[in-house]
Every structure is written in C-alpha cells, then in structure tokens.
Amino acid sequence: MKLSNILVVTLLGCWPAFVGADVLFRDVKVVTSGPADGQVVDVLVRDDEIVELGEALNAPAGTATIAAAGKVLTAGFFNAFTHLGLTEVGAVADTSDYTSENSRITASLRISDAINPSSVLLPHNRMLGITHALVQPDSEVGLFAGSAALIQLTETDTVNVSSAAMVVKLGSQGKDIAGGSRAAAMALLREAFEDARDYRANKDSYNRGNRRDYQLSRHDLEALIPVIEKRIPLLVHVDRAADIERIIDFAAINNLRLIIAGAEEGWRVADSLAKNKVPVIIDPIMNLPASYDTLGARLDNARLLDEAGVTLLFTGMAWHNTHNAYLVRQSAGNAVANGLSHQAAIKALTSNPAKVFNLQGGGEVRKGAKAHLVLWSGDPLEPATIVEKVLINGVDQPLVSRATRLRDRYFLRLQSAE
C-alpha cells in the first residue's frame, strides 16, 4: 500500500471533533457496571452529563450524532498507580519528579505540586482510553512518600484532587528505609500516628514549645491529620501476605481507611481484606516470584480476590506507568483470561476507583452520570481494539499526541517525495 493511501485510511478512521456540542451515540453497546451493561441503546450527552439512555432517542437541535452500531461505549478508564505528569523520559533525571531524597519532607509532600499538565504523556494515554489516574509519589528516605493526586487527562484543570491518599511504603522497601527490619518500620509507623494524634490534640501547647519532640516535622504531622480523621485513605504498598495482615490490623486499631497497593500475595488473605473492606490496587499480570515478598504471586490473584468480595482497582505495566499507563486495559484482559468476570474487570477500571476516590458521578454509563466516556471499536479488553472517541466532562478530547503528530509529519514528507 502506498504511503498516501495509508495516510488517507488513518485520517478516515478518525471521528470529527464536537467541541462543546451535545452528543448522541446512536445504537451503541454499553459496557458498564450498572443495569445498562450489555444493552444496545442510544446515549445522549448534554453539557457534562449523560441525560438519557434509551431506544430511538430524539436528538435535540444542534446535537452531534454518532452512528455507533457495532461499537462499545464505556466510562473512561482509570489507572490507579501512575507517575503521569511527573516523568517524561525515565532515563533523564531532570524530567522526573516522583521521588524525593529530602528526609525533612515526607508526609507533607504533595505530588500535585510537581504535576505538569503539559506533559506529552497525558494526550498519549488519553487517546488510548485513559481519562483519569491516581498519580503517586515515591520515597527513598521515609516511610511516608506523601499525598497522591487524582487527575483527569485534560489540557486544563488537570488535578481533580490534590490530596487523594497518603502513600506509605512497607514490605521490603519499608524495611530498608527503617534500617533493615519490618519490625522497625511498623514501630516508626505507630510512632508517627501516635505523634500526629498528640499534636492534633495539643497544637497550642506544641506551638508554645511545651510538648515533647515528635518524630516528624509539624508540616508532616499536619498532613497526617486528614488520614486520622478518615478524610483521605492510607495507601500502603505491600505484597507479602503477612505484611498485608499486619497493616490491616494496624488500620483497624487506629480506625483508618486503608487501601493496599501491590498485594501480589493478596489472594492468601482475601477473606481478611474483604471482611475489613480494604480495596486493593493490583497489576493482574504480576505473577513471578521476583522477590521474597512475592513468592506466592499468581495470575488468578484478581479472580480469587473478587470471589472473596474484595474491591479491585487495576494498574498495569507497573514498572513503566507513564508511557504505558494505558496498558492497564491489557492487564485487565489478562485477568479475564485467568478467570475474572468481564464485568468485574470493567468495574476495576471504572466504577470501583470512582467510588474509592470519590470521583463524583464518574465511572458509570447511566443517566445522571458524568460524561467521562470512551467509544471503542470493539471489546475494550482486547488489545487490537482501538479508541474512536473520548469525552471528559462531556468535552470531546483530541485524539492526537506528539507521537501521532510526528507520524503524520513524516508521512506527509515521504508522500511529497513520491
């Protein structure tokens, strides 16, 4: 095929943009966590909201109508562990902002302060179906990495929630940070929350210099108060079953909202996770014993957790969660291939993270929901399926990135040379 023909096919495969217009998806298959799942209906979007689902809906004047027979409509997908907006080139330190080596700033670090809305990786992942993500900090010097941010992959108003969760590193990483023992890590964690509670109850005395010394700085202690008051969850990275049980007990004793990230041995303690209503963020394709923390890793971890009643959230390609953040849907597809139901996988990408992180009105295709929507050429969990339209807050998003612009630039250059 000539390059000119390839370019024509590429351009014809793109839907026109309807910026700011009401949109009617005609005869589209809805895949969602709610009662509309599997139905072939019309879906009407007005402003930033889904206002109607049904058959043969009337399109108000000025509505952009999309003939979507044979297509699939889902809520926008959510990746629950990324460094989007923090890293451009992994091998270039100057472009990375996700970790700090300053031991004076741990819990008080807000990773939202470093997010770059102009990152070329936001449109790259948006055009591939990701509309929202949790951006997490890392730490090399303290158990507390800081607060994670909830973002939408738009060109403006990127940060939805600047402090969505307090991130803690335990397991083997926490052991190393604490001086070589998991027991030391847990002791430091207990001390930090005891100090935070004492500080919260005695701020005036502390400010007058009449309280004992604390492990953490005043700013770090202030950052832990929303965790103590259950306004935000404690998000703990841990894989080993014994470590998961230990942090579940800690959260219960301290009356904290808890999320576990990693949980490669989560299936071993699935009943405890479910009983304590602890959501987990997992990468379903992580199945190798890469460390002594993950000797029990297995491909049906997601299925076993779901069968126990655990709320699942997904990440994907966790070792490369910037350029490849969109591959979370491929990881979800692998979970389905290993026994997880298709609907449970869709929930882990949409409605579950919306509920866990209080994304108001998001995560579902239903009347009254926020219009964060993706139109797919087929089953979104199949790698060959392509994205044909993305709406965030009802606004049509451009399906272009730096990579596609470079592609088109050189296609045109080669075409002119024919």
N, C-alpha and C positions, 0 to 999 in steps of 0.2 A: 504493500500500500504506500502511495506517495505521502510525503510529509504534509502536503497541503490537504490531502484527504483526512489524515489523522487529526489535523487541527480542526477541520470542519466538524468531524464526528465529536471531538471534545467539546466544542462550543455548542453544538446542537444538544448535547447531553445536559446542559445547564438550564435550570428553570430561570425565568426572568425574576428580577427582584421587585418586591412590592413593599417599598419602604413606607411605613406609616399607614398602609391601607388595611381595611378589614379583609380577611381571607376566608374562603370557603374551600375546604378539602372535600371533593366530591367522590363518593364511593370508595373510601379508604378503609383498609383493615386496621382496626385499633388493637394495639397490644399494650396492655396496661395491667395494673394490679387490681383494678376495680371491676365492677359488674359489666363494663363495656368491653372487657377483654374478648378478643376474637370476633367481635361484630364488624360487619361491613356497613358503614354508615357515612353520612355527611357530618363534617365537623366545622362549625362556624366560630371564627375568632374575631372578636371586636376589641379594639384597643389592646390591652394586655391580658385579656381573659377569654377563656373558652365559654361562649354564651349558649351554645346549643349543640346537641348531638341527636341525630335522627335521620330518617329516610326522606329523600326528596325535599330537603330544606329550601326555602326561598332565599335567594341571595339579594340582600338589600342593594339599592343603587350604589355604585361605586365599589362594590366588593370584588376583589380579585378572586377568580375561581380557578382552582387547580383540578384538572381531571386526574384523579389518583387511583383509578381502578388498577388492582394488582399491586399497589404499593402498600407500605406499612407505616402507620403513624404511632410514635411512642412519645412519652415525655423525654426531655433532654436527659442524656446520660450524665452520671456523677461519678468522678473518681475520688475516692476518699483518702488517698495518700499521694500527694504530688509535691513537686517543687516548682510548679508553674509560676512564671513571673519572677523567679529567683535565680534561674540559671539559663544562660544562652548556649555556652559551649562548655561542656563538662571538664574538658582538659585545660581550660583557661581560668585560672583562679580569679582574675579580675571580673569575670562575668558571673561569679557565684556568690550568693548572699544568704544561703540557707543555714549556715552554721557559724557559731562564734566561739572563740577561744578565750573570751574575757570572763574570768570566773566571778567577777563582781556583778555581772548581769546574767541572770539565769531565768527565773520565773517571770521577771518583768520584761523580758524581750518580747516584743510584738512583731511577728514576722510580717504583718501587713505593712509596717513602715518601710520594708525593703521591696515590696512587690512593684514590678514595672508593668504598667498597663500597656505599654508599647512593645512588650516582648513579642518577637516574631513567632514564638511558640504558642501564643494564645490563638491567633487565627488558624494556625496549623492544626491544632487539636479541635477547635470549634468546627471547622469544615468537615471533620471526621466524626462528628456526633456528640462531642463533649460540650455541655452547656454550663456545668458547674463543677467545682472541685474544692477539696479541702487542701490548703497549702500549709504544710507542716515544717516547723524548724527542726534542726538537729542540734546536738550538743556534744562537745568533746571534753568539757570541763565540769559539768554539773548534771545532776540527775534531771533537773528541770531544764527542758530545752526552750520553753517559752510558750506563748499562746499561738495556736494555729488560726488561720483566717479562712473564711468561706468566701469564695469568689464566683462571679459569673463571667464567662468568657466573652465579654463585650468590649468595645473600644472605649467606652466611658463608664463611669460608676462601676468599676470592676470589683471592688471589695464590697461584698454584702454585709459581712460581719467581721469586724477586725479582731475580736477575741471570741472564737467559737469553741475552743477547748484548750486545756492546759496539758502540754505534752511532756511526758516523763519517759526516760529510758531506763529500763530494768534488764533483767536477764544478764547475758554475758557482757553487754556493753555497760550496763549499770554497775556490774561487779567491778569492771576495770576502773570506772570513774570513781567508785567508792574506795578504791585502794586494794582490790583483789578478793573481795568476799561479797556474796549476795547478802549475807547477814549484815554487813556494814551498810550496804545500800538500803536495806529495809530500816535499819536503825536511823540513818540520815533522813529517810522519808518520814518516819514517825516524828522525829525531832522537828522537822520543818513544819509539819501541820500542828504540832503542839505549840510551837513558837507563833505560828500565824493566828491561832485561836487566842493565845495570850495577848498578842499585840492588838488584835481586834477589840478585845475587852478592855484594854488598858492604854489606848493611844495617848491620852493626855499625860499619863504618868511616864510613858516612853519618851514623849517629846520633851518632858522636863528632865530627862536623864535619870529617872527614878526606877527604871526596870532593869532586869538582868540583861546581859548580852544575848543576842539571838544569832543563830547560825547564818541566817540570810539577812540581806540588807532590807531597809524599810520599804524600798520600791518592790523588791521581790515578795515581801510579806503582803503588801497591798494587792499584788497580782494574785495571791492565793485566796484572798477573801471571797471573790466570786465563786471559787471552787467550793469553799467551806459552806457558802450559802446556797449551793446547788444551782446557781445561775448558769454555770457552764460545767461541762463534764471534765473529769480527769481522764486523759487519753494515754494509756500506758502501752509502750512497745515491749512485748514479751512473747516468747514462743513456747518455752518448756511448760509441760502440764503442771508441775509442782509450783513453778513461779506464778502461773495463772491462778491457781488455787490460793496462793499466799496473798496476791493483790486483791482478789475477790474478798477475802476475809478482812483485809485492811480497809477496803472501801465500805464494807458493811459496818464495821466497828466505828468508822468515822462518819458514817451517813453521807457518803459521797456518790454522785453519779459517776459511773465508770464505763469506759469503752476500752476494749482490748484491741490492739493492732498487732498484726503478725499471726499469733495463735496457730502456728503450724501444728502444734500438738493439741489444739483446741478440742478435737473430737474426743480426746481422753477425759475431758472434764466438761463435756457438753451439757450434762444434766445440771451441774453446778452453775454454769453460765446462764442456762435457761431459767433456773429457779431464782437467781438473783437479777434477772432481766438485764444482763450485760450484753450490749451489742458487740459484735466483733468485725474488724476490718481485716479481710484476708485476700491474698492473691491465690486463686484456686489452682494455679499451675505449679505452685511451690510444693514439690513432693520429694525432694532429695535431702538426705541427711548431711547437709552442708556443714553442720557444726554439732556439738554435743547437745545443743539446745533443741535441735530439730531431728533427732533420731527417729521420732515417730511420725514424721511428715508423710502424708499420703494424698493421692489425687481425689479421693472421695471425702475429704475433710468437709467441704461445703455441704454435701448431702447429709452427712452424719450430724452436723451442727443444725441444719434446717430441720431434720426429723426430730431432733430434741426440742425444737421450739426456739432456737437462738435467732435473734435478729441479725441478718447478714448484711454487710456492706462490702463492696469489692474495690480493690485496686488491681493493677495489672502491670506486669513487667516492672516490678517494684525496684529493680536495680537501675532502671532508666525511666524515671517517672516524670520526665519533661517532654522530650521529643516523642516518646512513645506512650504518653498517658492515655491516648485514645484506644490503645490495645487492651484496655480493661474489658471491652466487649468480647475480645477473643478469649481472654481468661474466663469470662462468664460462659462462653460457649463450651470451653473445656470442662467447666463444672457440670454443665448439662450432659455432656458426653460421658461423665462419670456418675450419673445418677440423679443430679439435682433437677427438679422440675423446671421447665422453661419459664413459667410464671414466677417462680421463686428467684430465678436468675435476674429477670427483669425488675423485680422488686428491689433486689440488692443494688441495682444500678439507678433506681429512680425513687420510688416512694419511701423505701427504708431510710436512705440518707436524708431525704427531705424531712422526715419525722424526727430522726435523731438530732439533726442540727437545726430544726425549727425553721426550715425554708418555707415560709407561709404560702400555702396554695400551690406548692410545687410538687413534682414527682408523679402526677397522675394525668390521665386524659379523661376528664369528666367535666360536666357543666359546673362552672364556678371556679375551676382551677386556673392558675396562672398559665399563660400561653408560652411555656417553655417546651417547644415541640421539635421533633426531628422526623422528616419524611424519608423513608428508606426505600430502596428498590426491591427489597425482599426481607427475609428474616434478618434482623439486626445482629444476631449472634453468629451468623455465617460470615467468615472473613471476606468472601467475594462480594457481599452486599455493599452498595455504595450509598452515600448520603446525597439526597436530592434537594433538600431544603431544611434550613434551621431557623426557628423563631426563638428569640429570648425576650421575655416581656412583650410578646406579640410583635416584635420588630424583626423583620426579615434580615438575616445576617449574611454578609457577603461570603461566598464560598471560594475565597481566594486566600493565598498565603504568599510569603516570599518565594517558596518553592514553586508554586504554580506560575507566579509572575516570571521567574527565571525560565521555566519550561516554555512559556509562551514567547518570551523574548527570543530564545534561541530557535524555536520552531519557525518564527517569522523570519529570522535572519537566514536560516537554511532554505526556507521557502523562496526568499528573494534571490537566492543564489542558483535556483534551478534553471 
